[in-house]
Amino acid sequence: MGGPPPPVGVTAAVAVLLLAVQLVVIRPVLNRRSDRVLAGETLPRSRTHLFYVAAEVAKAVALITLGVSALGA
């Protein structure tokens, strides 16, 4: 009984990495921006939310791939 096959381990690592990027990099930027907007500042448009959505889509793909890989193992 060894560890998981490489595709399962790699896909799980990708999903965890994407989650970490969302939590450590993207969310703090979004939180600071929303705090400023709620305080009444008028800010230019930001693409940060699009990066968050892209990371979320990539994470969903990674989790689906992880499930398929784990079932096939």
N, CA, C and O atoms as a Tripos MOL2 file, in Angstrom:
@<TRIPOS>MOLECULE
protein
  292   291    73     0     0
PROTEIN
NO_CHARGES

@<TRIPOS>ATOM
      1 N           0.8420   -1.1710    0.0000 N.3       1 MET1
      2 CA          0.0000    0.0000    0.0000 C.3       1 MET1
      3 C           0.8880    1.2350    0.0000 C.2       1 MET1
      4 O           1.2730    1.7330    1.0580 O.2       1 MET1
      5 N           1.2050    1.7190   -1.1730 N.am      2 GLY2
      6 CA          2.0080    2.9340   -1.3000 C.3       2 GLY2
      7 C           1.1290    4.1600   -1.1970 C.2       2 GLY2
      8 O          -0.0380    4.0830   -0.8130 O.2       2 GLY2
      9 N           1.7040    5.2700   -1.5410 N.am      3 GLY3
     10 CA          0.9710    6.5330   -1.5210 C.3       3 GLY3
     11 C           0.0850    6.6360   -2.7450 C.2       3 GLY3
     12 O          -0.0390    5.6870   -3.5200 O.2       3 GLY3
     13 N          -0.5240    7.7840   -2.9120 N.am      4 PRO4
     14 CA         -1.4040    7.9750   -4.0720 C.3       4 PRO4
     15 C          -0.5840    8.0210   -5.3620 C.2       4 PRO4
     16 O           0.5940    8.3760   -5.3380 O.2       4 PRO4
     17 N          -1.2010    7.6640   -6.4780 N.am      5 PRO5
     18 CA         -0.4980    7.7650   -7.7530 C.3       5 PRO5
     19 C          -0.1200    9.2240   -8.0430 C.2       5 PRO5
     20 O          -0.7770   10.1390   -7.5460 O.2       5 PRO5
     21 N           0.9230    9.4450   -8.8340 N.am      6 PRO6
     22 CA          1.3740   10.8210   -9.1010 C.3       6 PRO6
     23 C           0.2860   11.7800   -9.5840 C.2       6 PRO6
     24 O           0.2490   12.9150   -9.1090 O.2       6 PRO6
     25 N          -0.6070   11.3860  -10.5070 N.am      7 PRO7
     26 CA         -1.6290   12.3620  -10.9220 C.3       7 PRO7
     27 C          -2.5080   12.8450   -9.7660 C.2       7 PRO7
     28 O          -2.9100   14.0080   -9.7350 O.2       7 PRO7
     29 N          -2.8020   11.9700   -8.8320 N.am      8 VAL8
     30 CA         -3.6340   12.3530   -7.6830 C.3       8 VAL8
     31 C          -2.8790   13.3380   -6.8000 C.2       8 VAL8
     32 O          -3.4340   14.3570   -6.3880 O.2       8 VAL8
     33 N          -1.6290   13.0400   -6.5120 N.am      9 GLY9
     34 CA         -0.8280   13.9170   -5.6630 C.3       9 GLY9
     35 C          -0.5960   15.2870   -6.2900 C.2       9 GLY9
     36 O          -0.6910   16.3120   -5.6150 O.2       9 GLY9
     37 N          -0.2920   15.2950   -7.5800 N.am     10 VAL10
     38 CA         -0.0360   16.5640   -8.2730 C.3      10 VAL10
     39 C          -1.3080   17.4110   -8.3280 C.2      10 VAL10
     40 O          -1.2650   18.6150   -8.0770 O.2      10 VAL10
     41 N          -2.4210   16.7940   -8.6520 N.am     11 THR11
     42 CA         -3.6770   17.5390   -8.7550 C.3      11 THR11
     43 C          -4.1030   18.0780   -7.3930 C.2      11 THR11
     44 O          -4.6000   19.2000   -7.2960 O.2      11 THR11
     45 N          -3.9120   17.2880   -6.3490 N.am     12 ALA12
     46 CA         -4.2290   17.7630   -4.9980 C.3      12 ALA12
     47 C          -3.3320   18.9380   -4.6230 C.2      12 ALA12
     48 O          -3.7960   19.9040   -4.0180 O.2      12 ALA12
     49 N          -2.0550   18.8610   -4.9770 N.am     13 ALA13
     50 CA         -1.1270   19.9540   -4.6780 C.3      13 ALA13
     51 C          -1.5240   21.2280   -5.4250 C.2      13 ALA13
     52 O          -1.4230   22.3260   -4.8770 O.2      13 ALA13
     53 N          -1.9710   21.0850   -6.6620 N.am     14 VAL14
     54 CA         -2.4070   22.2530   -7.4430 C.3      14 VAL14
     55 C          -3.6220   22.8970   -6.7770 C.2      14 VAL14
     56 O          -3.6880   24.1200   -6.6610 O.2      14 VAL14
     57 N          -4.5720   22.0910   -6.3460 N.am     15 ALA15
     58 CA         -5.7700   22.6290   -5.6930 C.3      15 ALA15
     59 C          -5.4020   23.3590   -4.3970 C.2      15 ALA15
     60 O          -5.9340   24.4320   -4.1140 O.2      15 ALA15
     61 N          -4.4980   22.7770   -3.6190 N.am     16 VAL16
     62 CA         -4.0700   23.4090   -2.3680 C.3      16 VAL16
     63 C          -3.3060   24.7010   -2.6570 C.2      16 VAL16
     64 O          -3.4910   25.6980   -1.9590 O.2      16 VAL16
     65 N          -2.4600   24.6900   -3.6700 N.am     17 LEU17
     66 CA         -1.7080   25.8950   -4.0350 C.3      17 LEU17
     67 C          -2.6450   27.0180   -4.4750 C.2      17 LEU17
     68 O          -2.4540   28.1700   -4.0860 O.2      17 LEU17
     69 N          -3.6500   26.6930   -5.2770 N.am     18 LEU18
     70 CA         -4.6140   27.7030   -5.7150 C.3      18 LEU18
     71 C          -5.3830   28.2780   -4.5240 C.2      18 LEU18
     72 O          -5.6230   29.4840   -4.4640 O.2      18 LEU18
     73 N          -5.7640   27.4300   -3.5910 N.am     19 LEU19
     74 CA         -6.4500   27.9030   -2.3870 C.3      19 LEU19
     75 C          -5.5450   28.8390   -1.5940 C.2      19 LEU19
     76 O          -5.9920   29.8830   -1.1180 O.2      19 LEU19
     77 N          -4.2730   28.4670   -1.4510 N.am     20 ALA20
     78 CA         -3.3330   29.3080   -0.7100 C.3      20 ALA20
     79 C          -3.1600   30.6670   -1.3820 C.2      20 ALA20
     80 O          -3.0990   31.6920   -0.7030 O.2      20 ALA20
     81 N          -3.0800   30.6810   -2.7050 N.am     21 VAL21
     82 CA         -2.9560   31.9460   -3.4330 C.3      21 VAL21
     83 C          -4.1920   32.8130   -3.1940 C.2      21 VAL21
     84 O          -4.0790   34.0200   -2.9840 O.2      21 VAL21
     85 N          -5.3550   32.1970   -3.2280 N.am     22 GLN22
     86 CA         -6.5810   32.9540   -2.9810 C.3      22 GLN22
     87 C          -6.5810   33.5620   -1.5750 C.2      22 GLN22
     88 O          -6.9110   34.7340   -1.3940 O.2      22 GLN22
     89 N          -6.2090   32.7530   -0.5900 N.am     23 LEU23
     90 CA         -6.2900   33.1980    0.8010 C.3      23 LEU23
     91 C          -5.1880   34.1730    1.1930 C.2      23 LEU23
     92 O          -5.4320   35.1010    1.9640 O.2      23 LEU23
     93 N          -3.9860   33.9770    0.6750 N.am     24 VAL24
     94 CA         -2.8430   34.7660    1.1200 C.3      24 VAL24
     95 C          -2.5860   35.9820    0.2310 C.2      24 VAL24
     96 O          -2.1230   37.0160    0.7140 O.2      24 VAL24
     97 N          -2.8830   35.8630   -1.0620 N.am     25 VAL25
     98 CA         -2.5360   36.9440   -1.9910 C.3      25 VAL25
     99 C          -3.7630   37.7510   -2.4130 C.2      25 VAL25
    100 O          -3.7850   38.9730   -2.2620 O.2      25 VAL25
    101 N          -4.7710   37.0800   -2.9340 N.am     26 ILE26
    102 CA         -5.8670   37.7990   -3.5830 C.3      26 ILE26
    103 C          -6.8770   38.3530   -2.5820 C.2      26 ILE26
    104 O          -7.2700   39.5160   -2.6810 O.2      26 ILE26
    105 N          -7.2990   37.5410   -1.6260 N.am     27 ARG27
    106 CA         -8.3330   38.0120   -0.6880 C.3      27 ARG27
    107 C          -7.9280   39.2410    0.1210 C.2      27 ARG27
    108 O          -8.7470   40.1450    0.2850 O.2      27 ARG27
    109 N          -6.6900   39.3120    0.6360 N.am     28 PRO28
    110 CA         -6.3350   40.5340    1.3710 C.3      28 PRO28
    111 C          -6.4420   41.7940    0.5140 C.2      28 PRO28
    112 O          -6.8560   42.8450    1.0040 O.2      28 PRO28
    113 N          -6.0730   41.6920   -0.7560 N.am     29 VAL29
    114 CA         -6.1870   42.8430   -1.6590 C.3      29 VAL29
    115 C          -7.6550   43.2170   -1.8340 C.2      29 VAL29
    116 O          -8.0120   44.3940   -1.7810 O.2      29 VAL29
    117 N          -8.5000   42.2180   -2.0400 N.am     30 LEU30
    118 CA         -9.9330   42.4840   -2.1900 C.3      30 LEU30
    119 C         -10.5290   43.0650   -0.9120 C.2      30 LEU30
    120 O         -11.3640   43.9670   -0.9670 O.2      30 LEU30
    121 N         -10.1040   42.5530    0.2310 N.am     31 ASN31
    122 CA        -10.6240   43.0630    1.5090 C.3      31 ASN31
    123 C         -10.2280   44.5200    1.7320 C.2      31 ASN31
    124 O         -11.0510   45.3260    2.1660 O.2      31 ASN31
    125 N          -8.9680   44.8620    1.4360 N.am     32 ARG32
    126 CA         -8.5380   46.2510    1.5940 C.3      32 ARG32
    127 C          -9.3330   47.1700    0.6710 C.2      32 ARG32
    128 O          -9.7370   48.2660    1.0600 O.2      32 ARG32
    129 N          -9.5500   46.7060   -0.5550 N.am     33 ARG33
    130 CA        -10.3000   47.5240   -1.5160 C.3      33 ARG33
    131 C         -11.7430   47.7040   -1.0580 C.2      33 ARG33
    132 O         -12.2770   48.8120   -1.1080 O.2      33 ARG33
    133 N         -12.3760   46.6250   -0.6130 N.am     34 SER34
    134 CA        -13.7730   46.7480   -0.1830 C.3      34 SER34
    135 C         -13.8930   47.6410    1.0550 C.2      34 SER34
    136 O         -14.8720   48.3740    1.1960 O.2      34 SER34
    137 N         -12.9090   47.5830    1.9460 N.am     35 ASP35
    138 CA        -12.9210   48.4770    3.1140 C.3      35 ASP35
    139 C         -12.8540   49.9330    2.6760 C.2      35 ASP35
    140 O         -13.5540   50.7850    3.2250 O.2      35 ASP35
    141 N         -12.0110   50.2180    1.6860 N.am     36 ARG36
    142 CA        -11.8830   51.5940    1.1950 C.3      36 ARG36
    143 C         -13.1710   52.0530    0.5090 C.2      36 ARG36
    144 O         -13.5990   53.1940    0.6870 O.2      36 ARG36
    145 N         -13.7770   51.1770   -0.2630 N.am     37 VAL37
    146 CA        -15.0230   51.5250   -0.9540 C.3      37 VAL37
    147 C         -16.1360   51.7620    0.0670 C.2      37 VAL37
    148 O         -16.9060   52.7140   -0.0570 O.2      37 VAL37
    149 N         -16.2150   50.8950    1.0680 N.am     38 LEU38
    150 CA        -17.2400   51.0680    2.1000 C.3      38 LEU38
    151 C         -17.0190   52.3270    2.9270 C.2      38 LEU38
    152 O         -17.9600   52.8820    3.4950 O.2      38 LEU38
    153 N         -15.7590   52.7760    2.9910 N.am     39 ALA39
    154 CA        -15.4540   54.0120    3.7120 C.3      39 ALA39
    155 C         -15.8010   55.2520    2.8870 C.2      39 ALA39
    156 O         -15.6880   56.3760    3.3760 O.2      39 ALA39
    157 N         -16.2210   55.0480    1.6420 N.am     40 GLY40
    158 CA        -16.6720   56.1660    0.8370 C.3      40 GLY40
    159 C         -15.7160   56.6100   -0.2570 C.2      40 GLY40
    160 O         -16.0120   57.5510   -0.9930 O.2      40 GLY40
    161 N         -14.5700   55.9440   -0.3750 N.am     41 GLU41
    162 CA        -13.6230   56.3240   -1.4260 C.3      41 GLU41
    163 C         -14.1460   55.8980   -2.7910 C.2      41 GLU41
    164 O         -14.8380   54.8870   -2.9180 O.2      41 GLU41
    165 N         -13.8100   56.6700   -3.7920 N.am     42 THR42
    166 CA        -14.1130   56.3100   -5.1660 C.3      42 THR42
    167 C         -12.8080   55.8250   -5.7950 C.2      42 THR42
    168 O         -11.8560   56.5930   -5.9310 O.2      42 THR42
    169 N         -12.7700   54.5740   -6.1700 N.am     43 LEU43
    170 CA        -11.5510   53.9740   -6.7000 C.3      43 LEU43
    171 C         -11.7340   53.6000   -8.1640 C.2      43 LEU43
    172 O         -12.8520   53.3400   -8.6100 O.2      43 LEU43
    173 N         -10.6280   53.5730   -8.9150 N.am     44 PRO44
    174 CA        -10.7300   53.1050  -10.2990 C.3      44 PRO44
    175 C         -11.0380   51.6110  -10.3290 C.2      44 PRO44
    176 O         -10.8840   50.9090   -9.3290 O.2      44 PRO44
    177 N         -11.4700   51.1490  -11.4770 N.am     45 ARG45
    178 CA        -11.7880   49.7330  -11.6170 C.3      45 ARG45
    179 C         -10.5720   48.8700  -11.3000 C.2      45 ARG45
    180 O          -9.4310   49.2890  -11.4960 O.2      45 ARG45
    181 N         -10.8280   47.6710  -10.8110 N.am     46 SER46
    182 CA         -9.7590   46.7430  -10.4660 C.3      46 SER46
    183 C         -10.0440   45.3910  -11.1060 C.2      46 SER46
    184 O         -11.1950   44.9640  -11.2010 O.2      46 SER46
    185 N          -9.0060   44.7410  -11.5320 N.am     47 ARG47
    186 CA         -9.1440   43.4110  -12.1270 C.3      47 ARG47
    187 C          -8.8920   42.2970  -11.1070 C.2      47 ARG47
    188 O          -8.9000   41.1190  -11.4650 O.2      47 ARG47
    189 N          -8.6760   42.6510   -9.8700 N.am     48 THR48
    190 CA         -8.3530   41.6670   -8.8420 C.3      48 THR48
    191 C          -9.4560   40.6290   -8.6910 C.2      48 THR48
    192 O          -9.1780   39.4470   -8.4890 O.2      48 THR48
    193 N         -10.7030   41.0670   -8.7880 N.am     49 HIS49
    194 CA        -11.8060   40.1280   -8.6600 C.3      49 HIS49
    195 C         -11.7750   39.0980   -9.7900 C.2      49 HIS49
    196 O         -12.1150   37.9340   -9.5800 O.2      49 HIS49
    197 N         -11.3720   39.5230  -10.9750 N.am     50 LEU50
    198 CA        -11.2660   38.5780  -12.0940 C.3      50 LEU50
    199 C         -10.1860   37.5270  -11.8270 C.2      50 LEU50
    200 O         -10.3450   36.3660  -12.2050 O.2      50 LEU50
    201 N          -9.0890   37.9270  -11.1770 N.am     51 PHE51
    202 CA         -8.0490   36.9580  -10.8090 C.3      51 PHE51
    203 C          -8.6020   35.9450   -9.8060 C.2      51 PHE51
    204 O          -8.3060   34.7520   -9.8860 O.2      51 PHE51
    205 N          -9.4060   36.4340   -8.8650 N.am     52 TYR52
    206 CA        -10.0060   35.5350   -7.8820 C.3      52 TYR52
    207 C         -10.9390   34.5360   -8.5660 C.2      52 TYR52
    208 O         -10.9110   33.3450   -8.2560 O.2      52 TYR52
    209 N         -11.7560   35.0170   -9.4880 N.am     53 VAL53
    210 CA        -12.6820   34.1400  -10.2130 C.3      53 VAL53
    211 C         -11.9000   33.1250  -11.0480 C.2      53 VAL53
    212 O         -12.2640   31.9510  -11.0960 O.2      53 VAL53
    213 N         -10.8300   33.5720  -11.7060 N.am     54 ALA54
    214 CA        -10.0130   32.6560  -12.5020 C.3      54 ALA54
    215 C          -9.3840   31.5840  -11.6200 C.2      54 ALA54
    216 O          -9.3410   30.4130  -11.9980 O.2      54 ALA54
    217 N          -8.9000   31.9780  -10.4510 N.am     55 ALA55
    218 CA         -8.3280   30.9940   -9.5240 C.3      55 ALA55
    219 C          -9.4030   30.0270   -9.0360 C.2      55 ALA55
    220 O          -9.1370   28.8380   -8.8620 O.2      55 ALA55
    221 N         -10.6040   30.5270   -8.8180 N.am     56 GLU56
    222 CA        -11.7060   29.6650   -8.3660 C.3      56 GLU56
    223 C         -12.0860   28.6510   -9.4480 C.2      56 GLU56
    224 O         -12.3300   27.4830   -9.1450 O.2      56 GLU56
    225 N         -12.1360   29.0900  -10.6910 N.am     57 VAL57
    226 CA        -12.4540   28.1760  -11.8010 C.3      57 VAL57
    227 C         -11.3540   27.1370  -11.9370 C.2      57 VAL57
    228 O         -11.6380   25.9490  -12.0930 O.2      57 VAL57
    229 N         -10.0960   27.5720  -11.8780 N.am     58 ALA58
    230 CA         -8.9780   26.6330  -11.9770 C.3      58 ALA58
    231 C          -9.0020   25.6310  -10.8250 C.2      58 ALA58
    232 O          -8.6980   24.4530  -11.0100 O.2      58 ALA58
    233 N          -9.3640   26.1060   -9.6390 N.am     59 LYS59
    234 CA         -9.4510   25.2040   -8.4820 C.3      59 LYS59
    235 C         -10.5660   24.1860   -8.6720 C.2      59 LYS59
    236 O         -10.3990   23.0150   -8.3320 O.2      59 LYS59
    237 N         -11.6950   24.6170   -9.2080 N.am     60 ALA60
    238 CA        -12.8050   23.6940   -9.4640 C.3      60 ALA60
    239 C         -12.3840   22.6280  -10.4790 C.2      60 ALA60
    240 O         -12.6990   21.4500  -10.3090 O.2      60 ALA60
    241 N         -11.6770   23.0380  -11.5290 N.am     61 VAL61
    242 CA        -11.1850   22.0790  -12.5250 C.3      61 VAL61
    243 C         -10.2100   21.1010  -11.8730 C.2      61 VAL61
    244 O         -10.2570   19.9000  -12.1370 O.2      61 VAL61
    245 N          -9.3310   21.6200  -11.0230 N.am     62 ALA62
    246 CA         -8.3750   20.7550  -10.3310 C.3      62 ALA62
    247 C          -9.0780   19.7630   -9.4180 C.2      62 ALA62
    248 O          -8.6740   18.6020   -9.3420 O.2      62 ALA62
    249 N         -10.1210   20.1990   -8.7280 N.am     63 LEU63
    250 CA        -10.8480   19.2860   -7.8480 C.3      63 LEU63
    251 C         -11.6310   18.2320   -8.6170 C.2      63 LEU63
    252 O         -11.7250   17.0860   -8.1790 O.2      63 LEU63
    253 N         -12.1890   18.6070   -9.7530 N.am     64 ILE64
    254 CA        -12.8750   17.6130  -10.5830 C.3      64 ILE64
    255 C         -11.8720   16.6080  -11.1240 C.2      64 ILE64
    256 O         -12.1160   15.4010  -11.1110 O.2      64 ILE64
    257 N         -10.7350   17.1210  -11.6030 N.am     65 THR65
    258 CA         -9.6810   16.2330  -12.0960 C.3      65 THR65
    259 C          -9.1760   15.3260  -10.9800 C.2      65 THR65
    260 O          -8.9090   14.1480  -11.2150 O.2      65 THR65
    261 N          -9.0440   15.8570   -9.7820 N.am     66 LEU66
    262 CA         -8.6180   15.0690   -8.6260 C.3      66 LEU66
    263 C          -9.6030   13.9340   -8.3640 C.2      66 LEU66
    264 O          -9.1980   12.7940   -8.1350 O.2      66 LEU66
    265 N         -10.8830   14.2450   -8.3980 N.am     67 GLY67
    266 CA        -11.9010   13.2110   -8.1780 C.3      67 GLY67
    267 C         -11.8580   12.1230   -9.2240 C.2      67 GLY67
    268 O         -11.9450   10.9390   -8.8990 O.2      67 GLY67
    269 N         -11.7230   12.5180  -10.4920 N.am     68 VAL68
    270 CA        -11.6580   11.5330  -11.5720 C.3      68 VAL68
    271 C         -10.3890   10.6930  -11.4290 C.2      68 VAL68
    272 O         -10.4290    9.4740  -11.5960 O.2      68 VAL68
    273 N          -9.2580   11.3460  -11.1170 N.am     69 SER69
    274 CA         -7.9970   10.6200  -10.9620 C.3      69 SER69
    275 C          -8.0500    9.6520   -9.7790 C.2      69 SER69
    276 O          -7.5440    8.5330   -9.8600 O.2      69 SER69
    277 N          -8.6620   10.0890   -8.6900 N.am     70 ALA70
    278 CA         -8.7420    9.2310   -7.4940 C.3      70 ALA70
    279 C          -9.6540    8.0280   -7.7620 C.2      70 ALA70
    280 O          -9.3780    6.9240   -7.2930 O.2      70 ALA70
    281 N         -10.7350    8.2390   -8.5120 N.am     71 LEU71
    282 CA        -11.6260    7.1210   -8.8140 C.3      71 LEU71
    283 C         -10.9710    6.1270   -9.7720 C.2      71 LEU71
    284 O         -11.2380    4.9280   -9.7060 O.2      71 LEU71
    285 N         -10.1170    6.6290  -10.6590 N.am     72 GLY72
    286 CA         -9.4540    5.7680  -11.6120 C.3      72 GLY72
    287 C          -8.2520    5.0410  -11.0380 C.2      72 GLY72
    288 O          -7.7330    4.1160  -11.6620 O.2      72 GLY72
    289 N          -7.7980    5.4480   -9.8480 N.am     73 ALA73
    290 CA         -6.5960    4.8470   -9.2560 C.3      73 ALA73
    291 C          -6.8810    3.5120   -8.6340 C.2      73 ALA73
    292 O          -5.9750    2.8760   -8.0950 O.2      73 ALA73
@<TRIPOS>BOND
     1     1     2 1
     2     2     3 1
     3     3     4 2
     4     3     5 am
     5     5     6 1
     6     6     7 1
     7     7     8 2
     8     7     9 am
     9     9    10 1
    10    10    11 1
    11    11    12 2
    12    11    13 am
    13    13    14 1
    14    14    15 1
    15    15    16 2
    16    15    17 am
    17    17    18 1
    18    18    19 1
    19    19    20 2
    20    19    21 am
    21    21    22 1
    22    22    23 1
    23    23    24 2
    24    23    25 am
    25    25    26 1
    26    26    27 1
    27    27    28 2
    28    27    29 am
    29    29    30 1
    30    30    31 1
    31    31    32 2
    32    31    33 am
    33    33    34 1
    34    34    35 1
    35    35    36 2
    36    35    37 am
    37    37    38 1
    38    38    39 1
    39    39    40 2
    40    39    41 am
    41    41    42 1
    42    42    43 1
    43    43    44 2
    44    43    45 am
    45    45    46 1
    46    46    47 1
    47    47    48 2
    48    47    49 am
    49    49    50 1
    50    50    51 1
    51    51    52 2
    52    51    53 am
    53    53    54 1
    54    54    55 1
    55    55    56 2
    56    55    57 am
    57    57    58 1
    58    58    59 1
    59    59    60 2
    60    59    61 am
    61    61    62 1
    62    62    63 1
    63    63    64 2
    64    63    65 am
    65    65    66 1
    66    66    67 1
    67    67    68 2
    68    67    69 am
    69    69    70 1
    70    70    71 1
    71    71    72 2
    72    71    73 am
    73    73    74 1
    74    74    75 1
    75    75    76 2
    76    75    77 am
    77    77    78 1
    78    78    79 1
    79    79    80 2
    80    79    81 am
    81    81    82 1
    82    82    83 1
    83    83    84 2
    84    83    85 am
    85    85    86 1
    86    86    87 1
    87    87    88 2
    88    87    89 am
    89    89    90 1
    90    90    91 1
    91    91    92 2
    92    91    93 am
    93    93    94 1
    94    94    95 1
    95    95    96 2
    96    95    97 am
    97    97    98 1
    98    98    99 1
    99    99   100 2
   100    99   101 am
   101   101   102 1
   102   102   103 1
   103   103   104 2
   104   103   105 am
   105   105   106 1
   106   106   107 1
   107   107   108 2
   108   107   109 am
   109   109   110 1
   110   110   111 1
   111   111   112 2
   112   111   113 am
   113   113   114 1
   114   114   115 1
   115   115   116 2
   116   115   117 am
   117   117   118 1
   118   118   119 1
   119   119   120 2
   120   119   121 am
   121   121   122 1
   122   122   123 1
   123   123   124 2
   124   123   125 am
   125   125   126 1
   126   126   127 1
   127   127   128 2
   128   127   129 am
   129   129   130 1
   130   130   131 1
   131   131   132 2
   132   131   133 am
   133   133   134 1
   134   134   135 1
   135   135   136 2
   136   135   137 am
   137   137   138 1
   138   138   139 1
   139   139   140 2
   140   139   141 am
   141   141   142 1
   142   142   143 1
   143   143   144 2
   144   143   145 am
   145   145   146 1
   146   146   147 1
   147   147   148 2
   148   147   149 am
   149   149   150 1
   150   150   151 1
   151   151   152 2
   152   151   153 am
   153   153   154 1
   154   154   155 1
   155   155   156 2
   156   155   157 am
   157   157   158 1
   158   158   159 1
   159   159   160 2
   160   159   161 am
   161   161   162 1
   162   162   163 1
   163   163   164 2
   164   163   165 am
   165   165   166 1
   166   166   167 1
   167   167   168 2
   168   167   169 am
   169   169   170 1
   170   170   171 1
   171   171   172 2
   172   171   173 am
   173   173   174 1
   174   174   175 1
   175   175   176 2
   176   175   177 am
   177   177   178 1
   178   178   179 1
   179   179   180 2
   180   179   181 am
   181   181   182 1
   182   182   183 1
   183   183   184 2
   184   183   185 am
   185   185   186 1
   186   186   187 1
   187   187   188 2
   188   187   189 am
   189   189   190 1
   190   190   191 1
   191   191   192 2
   192   191   193 am
   193   193   194 1
   194   194   195 1
   195   195   196 2
   196   195   197 am
   197   197   198 1
   198   198   199 1
   199   199   200 2
   200   199   201 am
   201   201   202 1
   202   202   203 1
   203   203   204 2
   204   203   205 am
   205   205   206 1
   206   206   207 1
   207   207   208 2
   208   207   209 am
   209   209   210 1
   210   210   211 1
   211   211   212 2
   212   211   213 am
   213   213   214 1
   214   214   215 1
   215   215   216 2
   216   215   217 am
   217   217   218 1
   218   218   219 1
   219   219   220 2
   220   219   221 am
   221   221   222 1
   222   222   223 1
   223   223   224 2
   224   223   225 am
   225   225   226 1
   226   226   227 1
   227   227   228 2
   228   227   229 am
   229   229   230 1
   230   230   231 1
   231   231   232 2
   232   231   233 am
   233   233   234 1
   234   234   235 1
   235   235   236 2
   236   235   237 am
   237   237   238 1
   238   238   239 1
   239   239   240 2
   240   239   241 am
   241   241   242 1
   242   242   243 1
   243   243   244 2
   244   243   245 am
   245   245   246 1
   246   246   247 1
   247   247   248 2
   248   247   249 am
   249   249   250 1
   250   250   251 1
   251   251   252 2
   252   251   253 am
   253   253   254 1
   254   254   255 1
   255   255   256 2
   256   255   257 am
   257   257   258 1
   258   258   259 1
   259   259   260 2
   260   259   261 am
   261   261   262 1
   262   262   263 1
   263   263   264 2
   264   263   265 am
   265   265   266 1
   266   266   267 1
   267   267   268 2
   268   267   269 am
   269   269   270 1
   270   270   271 1
   271   271   272 2
   272   271   273 am
   273   273   274 1
   274   274   275 1
   275   275   276 2
   276   275   277 am
   277   277   278 1
   278   278   279 1
   279   279   280 2
   280   279   281 am
   281   281   282 1
   282   282   283 1
   283   283   284 2
   284   283   285 am
   285   285   286 1
   286   286   287 1
   287   287   288 2
   288   287   289 am
   289   289   290 1
   290   290   291 1
   291   291   292 2
@<TRIPOS>SUBSTRUCTURE
     1 MET1         2 RESIDUE 1 A MET
     2 GLY2         6 RESIDUE 1 A GLY
     3 GLY3        10 RESIDUE 1 A GLY
     4 PRO4        14 RESIDUE 1 A PRO
     5 PRO5        18 RESIDUE 1 A PRO
     6 PRO6        22 RESIDUE 1 A PRO
     7 PRO7        26 RESIDUE 1 A PRO
     8 VAL8        30 RESIDUE 1 A VAL
     9 GLY9        34 RESIDUE 1 A GLY
    10 VAL10       38 RESIDUE 1 A VAL
    11 THR11       42 RESIDUE 1 A THR
    12 ALA12       46 RESIDUE 1 A ALA
    13 ALA13       50 RESIDUE 1 A ALA
    14 VAL14       54 RESIDUE 1 A VAL
    15 ALA15       58 RESIDUE 1 A ALA
    16 VAL16       62 RESIDUE 1 A VAL
    17 LEU17       66 RESIDUE 1 A LEU
    18 LEU18       70 RESIDUE 1 A LEU
    19 LEU19       74 RESIDUE 1 A LEU
    20 ALA20       78 RESIDUE 1 A ALA
    21 VAL21       82 RESIDUE 1 A VAL
    22 GLN22       86 RESIDUE 1 A GLN
    23 LEU23       90 RESIDUE 1 A LEU
    24 VAL24       94 RESIDUE 1 A VAL
    25 VAL25       98 RESIDUE 1 A VAL
    26 ILE26      102 RESIDUE 1 A ILE
    27 ARG27      106 RESIDUE 1 A ARG
    28 PRO28      110 RESIDUE 1 A PRO
    29 VAL29      114 RESIDUE 1 A VAL
    30 LEU30      118 RESIDUE 1 A LEU
    31 ASN31      122 RESIDUE 1 A ASN
    32 ARG32      126 RESIDUE 1 A ARG
    33 ARG33      130 RESIDUE 1 A ARG
    34 SER34      134 RESIDUE 1 A SER
    35 ASP35      138 RESIDUE 1 A ASP
    36 ARG36      142 RESIDUE 1 A ARG
    37 VAL37      146 RESIDUE 1 A VAL
    38 LEU38      150 RESIDUE 1 A LEU
    39 ALA39      154 RESIDUE 1 A ALA
    40 GLY40      158 RESIDUE 1 A GLY
    41 GLU41      162 RESIDUE 1 A GLU
    42 THR42      166 RESIDUE 1 A THR
    43 LEU43      170 RESIDUE 1 A LEU
    44 PRO44      174 RESIDUE 1 A PRO
    45 ARG45      178 RESIDUE 1 A ARG
    46 SER46      182 RESIDUE 1 A SER
    47 ARG47      186 RESIDUE 1 A ARG
    48 THR48      190 RESIDUE 1 A THR
    49 HIS49      194 RESIDUE 1 A HIS
    50 LEU50      198 RESIDUE 1 A LEU
    51 PHE51      202 RESIDUE 1 A PHE
    52 TYR52      206 RESIDUE 1 A TYR
    53 VAL53      210 RESIDUE 1 A VAL
    54 ALA54      214 RESIDUE 1 A ALA
    55 ALA55      218 RESIDUE 1 A ALA
    56 GLU56      222 RESIDUE 1 A GLU
    57 VAL57      226 RESIDUE 1 A VAL
    58 ALA58      230 RESIDUE 1 A ALA
    59 LYS59      234 RESIDUE 1 A LYS
    60 ALA60      238 RESIDUE 1 A ALA
    61 VAL61      242 RESIDUE 1 A VAL
    62 ALA62      246 RESIDUE 1 A ALA
    63 LEU63      250 RESIDUE 1 A LEU
    64 ILE64      254 RESIDUE 1 A ILE
    65 THR65      258 RESIDUE 1 A THR
    66 LEU66      262 RESIDUE 1 A LEU
    67 GLY67      266 RESIDUE 1 A GLY
    68 VAL68      270 RESIDUE 1 A VAL
    69 SER69      274 RESIDUE 1 A SER
    70 ALA70      278 RESIDUE 1 A ALA
    71 LEU71      282 RESIDUE 1 A LEU
    72 GLY72      286 RESIDUE 1 A GLY
    73 ALA73      290 RESIDUE 1 A ALA
